[in-house]
Amino acid sequence: MSEELAAALSARRLVLKVGSALLVDAQGALRADWLEGLARDIAELKAAGSEVVVVTSGAVALGWRALGLPRRPVRLEEKQAAAAAGQIRLARAWQEALAKEGLAAAQVLITLDDTENRRRYLNARATMGTLLRLGAVPVVNENDTVATTEIRFGDNDRLSARVAVMLEAETLVLLSDVDGLYTADPHRDPNARHIPRITRITPEIRAMAGDTLSGVGTGGMASKLMAAEIATGAGCRVVLARGIDYRPIAALRAGARCTLFTAATTPRRARKDWIAGALAPTGSLWLDEGAVAALARGSSLLPAGVTRIEGRFEKGDAVLLRAPDGRPIAKGLVAYDAADAERLIGAKTSEIEARLGWRGRDELVHRDDLVLL
């Protein structure tokens, strides 16, 4: 195993994407022994200090036989019905497998739209962050019973990348039915070459993507490359590996072949650059000298250091932080909307609940969501 791959598998926070073809056989039955092996891999990752999030497919694949359908459904409403029946079985399978390793599973159902709507994005991010701090393993799946276009192609490949970006994960592992990217389909072209490392996804790399090899999954190589492009653009390394064998993470550590997509930056740096350059501010917070000095030391912005609010903004919007003379000194994502922020001007953290009637974050702008200008 290379040093780069070792570092990727030792990430502080790691997202693991599991496809339908790994969890469910062609007859629609759960591969329980395989799942127990993966749960052991997850337990070892956590024991080594990594936080692990799972993005799992498999609800439709588990549900269609349970409903007595003669074959895997094609019509959208039948897919969604199969997803509803299969999701119960899928969640129970993960709960039981992780429980054998002494780990708590927590089901999270979201859609790609939830990762694009700012308020829902922040709520999902906060919930999964709390679950990780509590030691649980969030098990994320597309909410197929309400999704429409998302259910049809590559949904959980892209969803896993969005989750990795949302949580500032350092590594995304895409477990698939192939051991990485080849120059052509190795099942059809004996001269196809395996590519162990990719530093940039070019048009030539995209042209190598073929169709999925499985009759169970819905995402092919094109969707995996799309996921890799999303994740690496946000500073998250991506490992594309064969997952069908028992203990796939242990196999990677033992030298199993894979493709590693490197990232030119880190998740934190990418997020700071995004805040600094990509978001237009919708308001301003005016600070006292003490708050200005605290920000310069790398601290978060507390309500006590705010003297004035300008603009109409929602929770999660970008705002400018201004010195007493009006000079912009920082930009960040605010944890309260304008009305609540107005009520918190000058407040100590112990006074937040009394002023609002409920308790939110201690910080108006957390240092992780802030960049100095």
C-alpha positions as YAML, in Angstrom:
chain: A
units: angstrom
residues:
- id: 1
  name: MET
  ca: [0.00, 0.00, 0.00]
- id: 2
  name: SER
  ca: [1.37, 3.41, -0.98]
- id: 3
  name: GLU
  ca: [1.88, 6.17, 1.56]
- id: 4
  name: GLU
  ca: [-0.80, 8.23, -0.23]
- id: 5
  name: LEU
  ca: [-3.37, 5.46, 0.07]
- id: 6
  name: ALA
  ca: [-2.40, 4.82, 3.69]
- id: 7
  name: ALA
  ca: [-2.98, 8.50, 4.44]
- id: 8
  name: ALA
  ca: [-6.32, 8.41, 2.64]
- id: 9
  name: LEU
  ca: [-7.50, 5.43, 4.70]
- id: 10
  name: SER
  ca: [-6.31, 7.11, 7.92]
- id: 11
  name: ALA
  ca: [-8.38, 10.26, 7.34]
- id: 12
  name: ARG
  ca: [-9.86, 12.14, 10.25]
- id: 13
  name: ARG
  ca: [-13.25, 11.87, 8.55]
- id: 14
  name: LEU
  ca: [-14.07, 9.31, 5.86]
- id: 15
  name: VAL
  ca: [-17.19, 8.72, 3.76]
- id: 16
  name: LEU
  ca: [-17.77, 5.19, 2.53]
- id: 17
  name: LYS
  ca: [-20.15, 4.63, -0.40]
- id: 18
  name: VAL
  ca: [-21.64, 1.15, -0.82]
- id: 19
  name: GLY
  ca: [-23.42, 0.15, -4.02]
- id: 20
  name: SER
  ca: [-26.46, -2.09, -4.40]
- id: 21
  name: ALA
  ca: [-24.51, -4.82, -6.17]
- id: 22
  name: LEU
  ca: [-22.32, -5.25, -3.10]
- id: 23
  name: LEU
  ca: [-25.12, -5.47, -0.55]
- id: 24
  name: VAL
  ca: [-27.70, -7.44, -2.51]
- id: 25
  name: ASP
  ca: [-27.29, -10.46, -4.78]
- id: 26
  name: ALA
  ca: [-29.01, -10.94, -8.14]
- id: 27
  name: GLN
  ca: [-31.95, -12.69, -6.44]
- id: 28
  name: GLY
  ca: [-32.65, -9.71, -4.19]
- id: 29
  name: ALA
  ca: [-31.20, -11.27, -1.01]
- id: 30
  name: LEU
  ca: [-28.98, -9.40, 1.43]
- id: 31
  name: ARG
  ca: [-25.32, -10.46, 1.47]
- id: 32
  name: ALA
  ca: [-25.29, -10.53, 5.27]
- id: 33
  name: ASP
  ca: [-21.83, -12.09, 5.69]
- id: 34
  name: TRP
  ca: [-20.30, -9.45, 3.43]
- id: 35
  name: LEU
  ca: [-22.00, -6.66, 5.37]
- id: 36
  name: GLU
  ca: [-20.71, -8.04, 8.66]
- id: 37
  name: GLY
  ca: [-17.19, -8.00, 7.20]
- id: 38
  name: LEU
  ca: [-17.57, -4.38, 6.15]
- id: 39
  name: ALA
  ca: [-18.89, -3.51, 9.62]
- id: 40
  name: ARG
  ca: [-15.67, -4.99, 11.03]
- id: 41
  name: ASP
  ca: [-13.69, -2.78, 8.63]
- id: 42
  name: ILE
  ca: [-15.64, 0.25, 9.85]
- id: 43
  name: ALA
  ca: [-14.98, -0.68, 13.48]
- id: 44
  name: GLU
  ca: [-11.25, -0.87, 12.74]
- id: 45
  name: LEU
  ca: [-11.30, 2.51, 11.02]
- id: 46
  name: LYS
  ca: [-13.03, 4.05, 14.03]
- id: 47
  name: ALA
  ca: [-10.67, 2.34, 16.46]
- id: 48
  name: ALA
  ca: [-7.79, 3.94, 14.56]
- id: 49
  name: GLY
  ca: [-9.34, 7.39, 15.09]
- id: 50
  name: SER
  ca: [-11.40, 8.00, 11.96]
- id: 51
  name: GLU
  ca: [-14.99, 9.22, 11.92]
- id: 52
  name: VAL
  ca: [-16.95, 7.16, 9.37]
- id: 53
  name: VAL
  ca: [-20.10, 8.02, 7.41]
- id: 54
  name: VAL
  ca: [-21.75, 5.42, 5.19]
- id: 55
  name: VAL
  ca: [-23.73, 6.30, 2.06]
- id: 56
  name: THR
  ca: [-25.59, 3.17, 1.09]
- id: 57
  name: SER
  ca: [-27.68, 2.02, -1.84]
- id: 58
  name: GLY
  ca: [-29.82, -1.10, -1.75]
- id: 59
  name: ALA
  ca: [-33.36, -0.10, -0.75]
- id: 60
  name: VAL
  ca: [-34.90, -0.74, -4.18]
- id: 61
  name: ALA
  ca: [-32.85, -3.92, -4.64]
- id: 62
  name: LEU
  ca: [-34.05, -5.28, -1.27]
- id: 63
  name: GLY
  ca: [-37.64, -4.13, -1.64]
- id: 64
  name: TRP
  ca: [-38.90, -5.37, -4.98]
- id: 65
  name: ARG
  ca: [-39.00, -9.06, -4.02]
- id: 66
  name: ALA
  ca: [-40.53, -8.23, -0.66]
- id: 67
  name: LEU
  ca: [-43.48, -6.70, -2.55]
- id: 68
  name: GLY
  ca: [-43.85, -9.74, -4.77]
- id: 69
  name: LEU
  ca: [-42.78, -7.96, -7.95]
- id: 70
  name: PRO
  ca: [-41.64, -10.44, -10.63]
- id: 71
  name: ARG
  ca: [-38.54, -8.41, -11.56]
- id: 72
  name: ARG
  ca: [-36.66, -5.27, -10.62]
- id: 73
  name: PRO
  ca: [-39.09, -2.40, -11.32]
- id: 74
  name: VAL
  ca: [-38.67, 0.04, -14.18]
- id: 75
  name: ARG
  ca: [-41.64, 2.37, -13.61]
- id: 76
  name: LEU
  ca: [-40.84, 5.20, -11.20]
- id: 77
  name: GLU
  ca: [-43.81, 4.61, -8.87]
- id: 78
  name: GLU
  ca: [-42.89, 0.93, -8.53]
- id: 79
  name: LYS
  ca: [-39.26, 1.87, -7.80]
- id: 80
  name: GLN
  ca: [-40.42, 4.21, -5.08]
- id: 81
  name: ALA
  ca: [-42.73, 1.57, -3.61]
- id: 82
  name: ALA
  ca: [-39.84, -0.91, -3.63]
- id: 83
  name: ALA
  ca: [-37.62, 1.68, -1.95]
- id: 84
  name: ALA
  ca: [-40.19, 2.19, 0.80]
- id: 85
  name: ALA
  ca: [-40.35, -1.55, 1.49]
- id: 86
  name: GLY
  ca: [-36.61, -2.06, 1.16]
- id: 87
  name: GLN
  ca: [-35.51, 0.89, 3.28]
- id: 88
  name: ILE
  ca: [-36.82, -0.76, 6.46]
- id: 89
  name: ARG
  ca: [-34.83, -3.89, 5.68]
- id: 90
  name: LEU
  ca: [-31.75, -1.91, 4.70]
- id: 91
  name: ALA
  ca: [-31.71, 0.14, 7.90]
- id: 92
  name: ARG
  ca: [-32.20, -2.97, 10.03]
- id: 93
  name: ALA
  ca: [-29.36, -4.76, 8.22]
- id: 94
  name: TRP
  ca: [-26.92, -1.90, 8.91]
- id: 95
  name: GLN
  ca: [-28.10, -1.55, 12.51]
- id: 96
  name: GLU
  ca: [-27.60, -5.24, 13.23]
- id: 97
  name: ALA
  ca: [-24.23, -5.49, 11.49]
- id: 98
  name: LEU
  ca: [-22.79, -2.41, 13.23]
- id: 99
  name: ALA
  ca: [-24.25, -3.42, 16.60]
- id: 100
  name: LYS
  ca: [-22.20, -6.64, 16.47]
- id: 101
  name: GLU
  ca: [-19.13, -4.40, 16.47]
- id: 102
  name: GLY
  ca: [-20.45, -2.27, 19.33]
- id: 103
  name: LEU
  ca: [-21.33, 0.65, 17.04]
- id: 104
  name: ALA
  ca: [-24.54, 2.68, 16.92]
- id: 105
  name: ALA
  ca: [-26.08, 3.25, 13.50]
- id: 106
  name: ALA
  ca: [-28.18, 6.34, 12.71]
- id: 107
  name: GLN
  ca: [-30.35, 6.51, 9.59]
- id: 108
  name: VAL
  ca: [-30.25, 9.74, 7.57]
- id: 109
  name: LEU
  ca: [-32.51, 10.08, 4.49]
- id: 110
  name: ILE
  ca: [-31.81, 13.02, 2.20]
- id: 111
  name: THR
  ca: [-32.00, 13.96, -1.47]
- id: 112
  name: LEU
  ca: [-29.58, 15.88, -3.64]
- id: 113
  name: ASP
  ca: [-31.96, 18.81, -3.29]
- id: 114
  name: ASP
  ca: [-31.33, 18.79, 0.45]
- id: 115
  name: THR
  ca: [-27.66, 19.43, -0.28]
- id: 116
  name: GLU
  ca: [-28.52, 22.45, -2.45]
- id: 117
  name: ASN
  ca: [-31.12, 24.19, -0.28]
- id: 118
  name: ARG
  ca: [-29.08, 26.26, 2.16]
- id: 119
  name: ARG
  ca: [-31.22, 25.79, 5.28]
- id: 120
  name: ARG
  ca: [-31.70, 22.05, 4.78]
- id: 121
  name: TYR
  ca: [-27.99, 21.70, 3.98]
- id: 122
  name: LEU
  ca: [-27.03, 23.32, 7.28]
- id: 123
  name: ASN
  ca: [-29.52, 21.23, 9.23]
- id: 124
  name: ALA
  ca: [-28.24, 17.99, 7.66]
- id: 125
  name: ARG
  ca: [-24.63, 19.04, 8.26]
- id: 126
  name: ALA
  ca: [-25.30, 19.87, 11.90]
- id: 127
  name: THR
  ca: [-27.20, 16.63, 12.52]
- id: 128
  name: MET
  ca: [-24.53, 14.41, 11.01]
- id: 129
  name: GLY
  ca: [-21.78, 16.36, 12.74]
- id: 130
  name: THR
  ca: [-23.50, 15.78, 16.07]
- id: 131
  name: LEU
  ca: [-23.92, 12.07, 15.34]
- id: 132
  name: LEU
  ca: [-20.21, 11.78, 14.61]
- id: 133
  name: ARG
  ca: [-19.29, 13.60, 17.81]
- id: 134
  name: LEU
  ca: [-21.48, 11.14, 19.71]
- id: 135
  name: GLY
  ca: [-19.62, 8.22, 18.17]
- id: 136
  name: ALA
  ca: [-22.42, 6.99, 15.90]
- id: 137
  name: VAL
  ca: [-22.11, 5.90, 12.27]
- id: 138
  name: PRO
  ca: [-24.53, 7.92, 10.11]
- id: 139
  name: VAL
  ca: [-25.98, 5.63, 7.42]
- id: 140
  name: VAL
  ca: [-27.15, 7.90, 4.61]
- id: 141
  name: ASN
  ca: [-29.40, 7.00, 1.71]
- id: 142
  name: GLU
  ca: [-31.24, 8.85, -1.01]
- id: 143
  name: ASN
  ca: [-34.85, 9.41, 0.07]
- id: 144
  name: ASP
  ca: [-36.09, 7.42, -2.91]
- id: 145
  name: THR
  ca: [-39.75, 7.54, -1.93]
- id: 146
  name: VAL
  ca: [-39.88, 11.28, -2.69]
- id: 147
  name: ALA
  ca: [-37.00, 11.67, -5.20]
- id: 148
  name: THR
  ca: [-37.81, 11.77, -8.90]
- id: 149
  name: THR
  ca: [-34.92, 12.27, -11.31]
- id: 150
  name: GLU
  ca: [-32.39, 11.47, -8.55]
- id: 151
  name: ILE
  ca: [-33.54, 7.86, -8.33]
- id: 152
  name: ARG
  ca: [-32.82, 7.11, -11.98]
- id: 153
  name: PHE
  ca: [-29.06, 7.39, -12.45]
- id: 154
  name: GLY
  ca: [-25.96, 7.43, -10.28]
- id: 155
  name: ASP
  ca: [-27.78, 9.07, -7.41]
- id: 156
  name: ASN
  ca: [-25.77, 7.72, -4.49]
- id: 157
  name: ASP
  ca: [-22.41, 8.20, -6.20]
- id: 158
  name: ARG
  ca: [-23.12, 11.90, -6.49]
- id: 159
  name: LEU
  ca: [-24.88, 11.97, -3.14]
- id: 160
  name: SER
  ca: [-21.83, 10.46, -1.44]
- id: 161
  name: ALA
  ca: [-19.66, 13.21, -2.94]
- id: 162
  name: ARG
  ca: [-22.09, 15.89, -1.76]
- id: 163
  name: VAL
  ca: [-22.08, 14.37, 1.74]
- id: 164
  name: ALA
  ca: [-18.28, 14.28, 1.74]
- id: 165
  name: VAL
  ca: [-18.16, 17.96, 0.78]
- id: 166
  name: MET
  ca: [-20.87, 18.86, 3.30]
- id: 167
  name: LEU
  ca: [-18.95, 17.24, 6.15]
- id: 168
  name: GLU
  ca: [-15.47, 18.35, 5.00]
- id: 169
  name: ALA
  ca: [-14.39, 14.72, 4.79]
- id: 170
  name: GLU
  ca: [-10.80, 14.12, 3.79]
- id: 171
  name: THR
  ca: [-11.48, 10.87, 1.94]
- id: 172
  name: LEU
  ca: [-14.37, 9.37, -0.03]
- id: 173
  name: VAL
  ca: [-14.16, 5.62, -0.71]
- id: 174
  name: LEU
  ca: [-16.36, 4.41, -3.57]
- id: 175
  name: LEU
  ca: [-16.76, 0.65, -3.23]
- id: 176
  name: SER
  ca: [-17.80, -0.78, -6.56]
- id: 177
  name: ASP
  ca: [-17.78, -3.98, -8.61]
- id: 178
  name: VAL
  ca: [-14.53, -2.93, -10.31]
- id: 179
  name: ASP
  ca: [-11.08, -2.30, -8.84]
- id: 180
  name: GLY
  ca: [-10.62, 1.17, -10.28]
- id: 181
  name: LEU
  ca: [-10.58, 3.01, -13.57]
- id: 182
  name: TYR
  ca: [-9.22, 1.41, -16.74]
- id: 183
  name: THR
  ca: [-8.34, 2.92, -20.09]
- id: 184
  name: ALA
  ca: [-11.22, 0.82, -21.51]
- id: 185
  name: ASP
  ca: [-13.67, -1.81, -20.31]
- id: 186
  name: PRO
  ca: [-11.35, -4.66, -19.19]
- id: 187
  name: HIS
  ca: [-14.14, -7.20, -19.82]
- id: 188
  name: ARG
  ca: [-14.20, -6.26, -23.49]
- id: 189
  name: ASP
  ca: [-10.69, -5.04, -24.21]
- id: 190
  name: PRO
  ca: [-7.76, -7.30, -23.21]
- id: 191
  name: ASN
  ca: [-5.39, -4.37, -23.70]
- id: 192
  name: ALA
  ca: [-7.18, -2.16, -21.14]
- id: 193
  name: ARG
  ca: [-4.75, -0.74, -18.58]
- id: 194
  name: HIS
  ca: [-5.53, -0.05, -14.94]
- id: 195
  name: ILE
  ca: [-4.87, 3.55, -13.81]
- id: 196
  name: PRO
  ca: [-3.68, 3.60, -10.16]
- id: 197
  name: ARG
  ca: [-3.52, 7.37, -9.64]
- id: 198
  name: ILE
  ca: [-5.29, 10.36, -11.16]
- id: 199
  name: THR
  ca: [-4.35, 13.93, -10.34]
- id: 200
  name: ARG
  ca: [-6.89, 15.64, -12.62]
- id: 201
  name: ILE
  ca: [-10.08, 14.49, -14.32]
- id: 202
  name: THR
  ca: [-9.59, 15.49, -17.95]
- id: 203
  name: PRO
  ca: [-11.85, 14.94, -20.99]
- id: 204
  name: GLU
  ca: [-9.62, 11.96, -21.85]
- id: 205
  name: ILE
  ca: [-10.26, 10.44, -18.40]
- id: 206
  name: ARG
  ca: [-14.01, 11.00, -18.75]
- id: 207
  name: ALA
  ca: [-13.96, 9.26, -22.13]
- id: 208
  name: MET
  ca: [-12.72, 6.08, -20.41]
- id: 209
  name: ALA
  ca: [-15.95, 5.72, -18.41]
- id: 210
  name: GLY
  ca: [-18.16, 2.83, -19.50]
- id: 211
  name: ASP
  ca: [-21.48, 1.37, -18.38]
- id: 212
  name: THR
  ca: [-22.08, -0.35, -15.08]
- id: 213
  name: LEU
  ca: [-21.16, -4.04, -15.07]
- id: 214
  name: SER
  ca: [-23.95, -4.99, -12.66]
- id: 215
  name: GLY
  ca: [-27.62, -5.67, -13.19]
- id: 216
  name: VAL
  ca: [-28.32, -4.61, -9.61]
- id: 217
  name: GLY
  ca: [-26.82, -1.11, -9.31]
- id: 218
  name: THR
  ca: [-27.87, 2.03, -11.15]
- id: 219
  name: GLY
  ca: [-24.63, 4.03, -11.23]
- id: 220
  name: GLY
  ca: [-21.91, 3.37, -13.80]
- id: 221
  name: MET
  ca: [-18.34, 4.60, -14.11]
- id: 222
  name: ALA
  ca: [-19.52, 7.96, -15.47]
- id: 223
  name: SER
  ca: [-21.35, 8.72, -12.23]
- id: 224
  name: LYS
  ca: [-18.30, 7.66, -10.20]
- id: 225
  name: LEU
  ca: [-16.11, 10.05, -12.15]
- id: 226
  name: MET
  ca: [-18.69, 12.77, -11.60]
- id: 227
  name: ALA
  ca: [-18.58, 12.02, -7.86]
- id: 228
  name: ALA
  ca: [-14.77, 12.09, -7.90]
- id: 229
  name: GLU
  ca: [-14.81, 15.46, -9.66]
- id: 230
  name: ILE
  ca: [-17.20, 16.94, -7.09]
- id: 231
  name: ALA
  ca: [-15.22, 15.61, -4.13]
- id: 232
  name: THR
  ca: [-11.69, 16.37, -5.31]
- id: 233
  name: GLY
  ca: [-12.74, 19.88, -6.26]
- id: 234
  name: ALA
  ca: [-13.56, 20.42, -2.58]
- id: 235
  name: GLY
  ca: [-10.28, 18.97, -1.33]
- id: 236
  name: CYS
  ca: [-11.45, 15.41, -0.67]
- id: 237
  name: ARG
  ca: [-9.39, 12.48, -1.96]
- id: 238
  name: VAL
  ca: [-11.34, 9.67, -3.64]
- id: 239
  name: VAL
  ca: [-10.54, 5.95, -3.63]
- id: 240
  name: LEU
  ca: [-12.34, 3.81, -6.22]
- id: 241
  name: ALA
  ca: [-11.99, 0.18, -5.21]
- id: 242
  name: ARG
  ca: [-13.44, -3.28, -5.69]
- id: 243
  name: GLY
  ca: [-15.81, -3.93, -2.83]
- id: 244
  name: ILE
  ca: [-17.40, -7.27, -3.69]
- id: 245
  name: ASP
  ca: [-14.88, -9.32, -1.70]
- id: 246
  name: TYR
  ca: [-15.04, -9.86, 2.05]
- id: 247
  name: ARG
  ca: [-13.41, -7.08, 4.17]
- id: 248
  name: PRO
  ca: [-12.77, -4.64, 1.27]
- id: 249
  name: ILE
  ca: [-11.03, -1.99, 3.42]
- id: 250
  name: ALA
  ca: [-8.72, -4.60, 4.94]
- id: 251
  name: ALA
  ca: [-8.01, -5.79, 1.39]
- id: 252
  name: LEU
  ca: [-6.96, -2.26, 0.40]
- id: 253
  name: ARG
  ca: [-4.60, -2.10, 3.35]
- id: 254
  name: ALA
  ca: [-3.16, -5.44, 2.25]
- id: 255
  name: GLY
  ca: [-2.42, -4.09, -1.22]
- id: 256
  name: ALA
  ca: [-5.58, -4.63, -3.28]
- id: 257
  name: ARG
  ca: [-5.66, -2.61, -6.48]
- id: 258
  name: CYS
  ca: [-7.62, 0.65, -6.66]
- id: 259
  name: THR
  ca: [-7.60, 4.07, -8.28]
- id: 260
  name: LEU
  ca: [-6.72, 7.04, -6.08]
- id: 261
  name: PHE
  ca: [-7.95, 10.48, -7.16]
- id: 262
  name: THR
  ca: [-5.80, 13.09, -5.45]
- id: 263
  name: ALA
  ca: [-6.94, 16.55, -4.34]
- id: 264
  name: ALA
  ca: [-4.88, 19.69, -4.86]
- id: 265
  name: THR
  ca: [-6.12, 21.32, -1.66]
- id: 266
  name: THR
  ca: [-7.67, 20.36, 1.69]
- id: 267
  name: PRO
  ca: [-11.37, 20.40, 2.58]
- id: 268
  name: ARG
  ca: [-10.85, 23.24, 5.03]
- id: 269
  name: ARG
  ca: [-8.85, 25.35, 2.56]
- id: 270
  name: ALA
  ca: [-11.40, 24.69, -0.18]
- id: 271
  name: ARG
  ca: [-14.22, 25.75, 2.13]
- id: 272
  name: LYS
  ca: [-12.39, 28.93, 3.14]
- id: 273
  name: ASP
  ca: [-11.73, 29.77, -0.53]
- id: 274
  name: TRP
  ca: [-15.42, 29.16, -1.30]
- id: 275
  name: ILE
  ca: [-16.52, 31.51, 1.48]
- id: 276
  name: ALA
  ca: [-14.00, 34.16, 0.43]
- id: 277
  name: GLY
  ca: [-14.63, 34.14, -3.30]
- id: 278
  name: ALA
  ca: [-17.84, 32.41, -4.29]
- id: 279
  name: LEU
  ca: [-20.43, 33.82, -1.88]
- id: 280
  name: ALA
  ca: [-21.87, 37.32, -2.15]
- id: 281
  name: PRO
  ca: [-22.46, 38.88, 1.30]
- id: 282
  name: THR
  ca: [-26.08, 39.67, 2.16]
- id: 283
  name: GLY
  ca: [-25.44, 41.77, 5.27]
- id: 284
  name: SER
  ca: [-22.87, 43.11, 7.72]
- id: 285
  name: LEU
  ca: [-22.05, 42.72, 11.40]
- id: 286
  name: TRP
  ca: [-20.22, 45.67, 13.02]
- id: 287
  name: LEU
  ca: [-17.77, 44.66, 15.74]
- id: 288
  name: ASP
  ca: [-16.10, 46.29, 18.70]
- id: 289
  name: GLU
  ca: [-12.31, 46.40, 19.07]
- id: 290
  name: GLY
  ca: [-12.26, 43.38, 21.34]
- id: 291
  name: ALA
  ca: [-14.01, 41.23, 18.75]
- id: 292
  name: VAL
  ca: [-11.65, 42.45, 16.03]
- id: 293
  name: ALA
  ca: [-8.66, 41.42, 18.14]
- id: 294
  name: ALA
  ca: [-10.28, 38.04, 18.91]
- id: 295
  name: LEU
  ca: [-10.78, 37.31, 15.21]
- id: 296
  name: ALA
  ca: [-7.13, 38.18, 14.52]
- id: 297
  name: ARG
  ca: [-6.17, 35.52, 17.10]
- id: 298
  name: GLY
  ca: [-8.27, 32.92, 15.27]
- id: 299
  name: SER
  ca: [-11.33, 32.98, 17.52]
- id: 300
  name: SER
  ca: [-15.00, 32.76, 16.55]
- id: 301
  name: LEU
  ca: [-17.32, 35.77, 16.65]
- id: 302
  name: LEU
  ca: [-19.53, 35.82, 19.76]
- id: 303
  name: PRO
  ca: [-22.65, 37.99, 20.12]
- id: 304
  name: ALA
  ca: [-20.97, 40.05, 22.84]
- id: 305
  name: GLY
  ca: [-18.61, 41.57, 20.27]
- id: 306
  name: VAL
  ca: [-21.31, 42.81, 17.86]
- id: 307
  name: THR
  ca: [-22.51, 46.41, 18.01]
- id: 308
  name: ARG
  ca: [-24.71, 46.70, 14.94]
- id: 309
  name: ILE
  ca: [-26.49, 44.60, 12.29]
- id: 310
  name: GLU
  ca: [-27.14, 45.61, 8.69]
- id: 311
  name: GLY
  ca: [-28.98, 43.78, 5.93]
- id: 312
  name: ARG
  ca: [-31.55, 41.01, 5.58]
- id: 313
  name: PHE
  ca: [-29.94, 37.61, 5.82]
- id: 314
  name: GLU
  ca: [-30.92, 34.06, 6.71]
- id: 315
  name: LYS
  ca: [-29.09, 31.49, 8.78]
- id: 316
  name: GLY
  ca: [-26.12, 30.23, 6.77]
- id: 317
  name: ASP
  ca: [-25.82, 33.30, 4.53]
- id: 318
  name: ALA
  ca: [-22.50, 35.04, 4.00]
- id: 319
  name: VAL
  ca: [-22.02, 38.33, 5.87]
- id: 320
  name: LEU
  ca: [-19.20, 40.84, 6.13]
- id: 321
  name: LEU
  ca: [-17.65, 41.48, 9.54]
- id: 322
  name: ARG
  ca: [-16.67, 45.14, 9.91]
- id: 323
  name: ALA
  ca: [-14.32, 46.96, 12.28]
- id: 324
  name: PRO
  ca: [-15.68, 49.96, 14.24]
- id: 325
  name: ASP
  ca: [-14.60, 52.30, 11.39]
- id: 326
  name: GLY
  ca: [-16.63, 50.26, 8.86]
- id: 327
  name: ARG
  ca: [-13.64, 48.55, 7.28]
- id: 328
  name: PRO
  ca: [-14.46, 44.93, 6.24]
- id: 329
  name: ILE
  ca: [-12.05, 42.61, 8.02]
- id: 330
  name: ALA
  ca: [-13.64, 39.18, 7.47]
- id: 331
  name: LYS
  ca: [-16.42, 37.27, 5.77]
- id: 332
  name: GLY
  ca: [-18.27, 34.31, 7.21]
- id: 333
  name: LEU
  ca: [-21.42, 32.24, 7.40]
- id: 334
  name: VAL
  ca: [-23.77, 33.53, 10.08]
- id: 335
  name: ALA
  ca: [-25.46, 31.08, 12.46]
- id: 336
  name: TYR
  ca: [-28.64, 33.16, 12.97]
- id: 337
  name: ASP
  ca: [-30.97, 35.12, 10.72]
- id: 338
  name: ALA
  ca: [-30.97, 38.92, 10.84]
- id: 339
  name: ALA
  ca: [-33.91, 39.21, 13.25]
- id: 340
  name: ASP
  ca: [-32.38, 36.83, 15.80]
- id: 341
  name: ALA
  ca: [-28.91, 38.32, 15.36]
- id: 342
  name: GLU
  ca: [-30.39, 41.74, 16.14]
- id: 343
  name: ARG
  ca: [-31.75, 40.40, 19.44]
- id: 344
  name: LEU
  ca: [-28.34, 39.00, 20.33]
- id: 345
  name: ILE
  ca: [-26.31, 42.19, 19.90]
- id: 346
  name: GLY
  ca: [-23.94, 42.49, 22.86]
- id: 347
  name: ALA
  ca: [-25.26, 39.34, 24.56]
- id: 348
  name: LYS
  ca: [-23.15, 36.98, 26.61]
- id: 349
  name: THR
  ca: [-23.45, 33.33, 25.58]
- id: 350
  name: SER
  ca: [-25.29, 32.62, 28.85]
- id: 351
  name: GLU
  ca: [-27.99, 35.12, 27.79]
- id: 352
  name: ILE
  ca: [-28.79, 33.62, 24.35]
- id: 353
  name: GLU
  ca: [-31.66, 31.41, 25.49]
- id: 354
  name: ALA
  ca: [-33.27, 34.20, 27.53]
- id: 355
  name: ARG
  ca: [-33.16, 36.61, 24.59]
- id: 356
  name: LEU
  ca: [-34.42, 34.19, 21.92]
- id: 357
  name: GLY
  ca: [-36.55, 31.79, 23.93]
- id: 358
  name: TRP
  ca: [-34.43, 28.90, 22.62]
- id: 359
  name: ARG
  ca: [-30.74, 27.97, 22.63]
- id: 360
  name: GLY
  ca: [-28.76, 27.97, 19.40]
- id: 361
  name: ARG
  ca: [-25.03, 28.09, 18.79]
- id: 362
  name: ASP
  ca: [-22.80, 30.13, 21.08]
- id: 363
  name: GLU
  ca: [-21.11, 31.75, 18.09]
- id: 364
  name: LEU
  ca: [-22.67, 34.15, 15.63]
- id: 365
  name: VAL
  ca: [-19.96, 33.14, 13.16]
- id: 366
  name: HIS
  ca: [-17.85, 30.09, 13.94]
- id: 367
  name: ARG
  ca: [-14.13, 30.28, 13.10]
- id: 368
  name: ASP
  ca: [-14.49, 27.27, 10.77]
- id: 369
  name: ASP
  ca: [-17.00, 29.31, 8.73]
- id: 370
  name: LEU
  ca: [-14.92, 32.50, 8.67]
- id: 371
  name: VAL
  ca: [-12.12, 33.88, 6.53]
- id: 372
  name: LEU
  ca: [-10.11, 37.03, 7.23]
- id: 373
  name: LEU
  ca: [-9.91, 39.55, 4.39]
...
